[in-house]
Amino acid sequence: MSLTESEFTALRATIASRGTARMVLVPVVVISWASLAIVVVLFGDLPVAALPPLAVLVGGFEAVNALHVGVERIGRYLQVFYEGAAGAPAWETTAMAAAPRVRSAGVDPLFTVVFAATAILNLTTALVSEPTPLETLVIGAFHAAFLVRIARARQVASSQRARDLRAFEELRHSSNPRTSEVP
């Protein structure tokens, strides 16, 4: 197996493993969040007790987002540097061409609806202990910041493929001899 074949194989395996990791990570995060949220509702005397479960959601979302960004970036790299050769696989190009036709499939690679819904539900756990107006404002601000982060990440993800494709095409056509040849 040549170096280019082994690189291609390794990168496709990376895409597969990161995709699987994302699918496993989301239920683990939601179960962890739910466990902490139940503890907060049952035993939490302070409204700020709702913040550790929120931190679990934030960490989980950031991990899912990082996995998604990495998978997309590797996919565009493969598309630009491998799919131009005769007889090369064309999965990335085909998937990108089909994307506008299947957008209504409802796939949410960042699980934004899941994370937003759990964040809103998490906010209600803070209300169980009857917070003061200041506590409500502070806790609400943390939750609102997370919801804004989710919305922003979703917006950025929607145009990432096109941006990364342009960036890799520019790299391929740059004067750098290492990136100007198709492997």
Secondary structure, 3 states (H helix, E strand, C coil): CCHHHHHHHHHHHHHHHHHHHHHHHHHHHHHHHHHHHHHHHHHCCCHHHHHHHHHHHHHHHHHHHHHHHHHHHHHHHHHHHCCCCCCCCCHHHHHHHHHHHCHHHCCCCCCHHHHHHHHHHHHHHHHCCCCCHHHHHHHHHHHHHHHHHHHHHHHHHHHHHHHHHHHHHHHHCCCCCCCCCCC
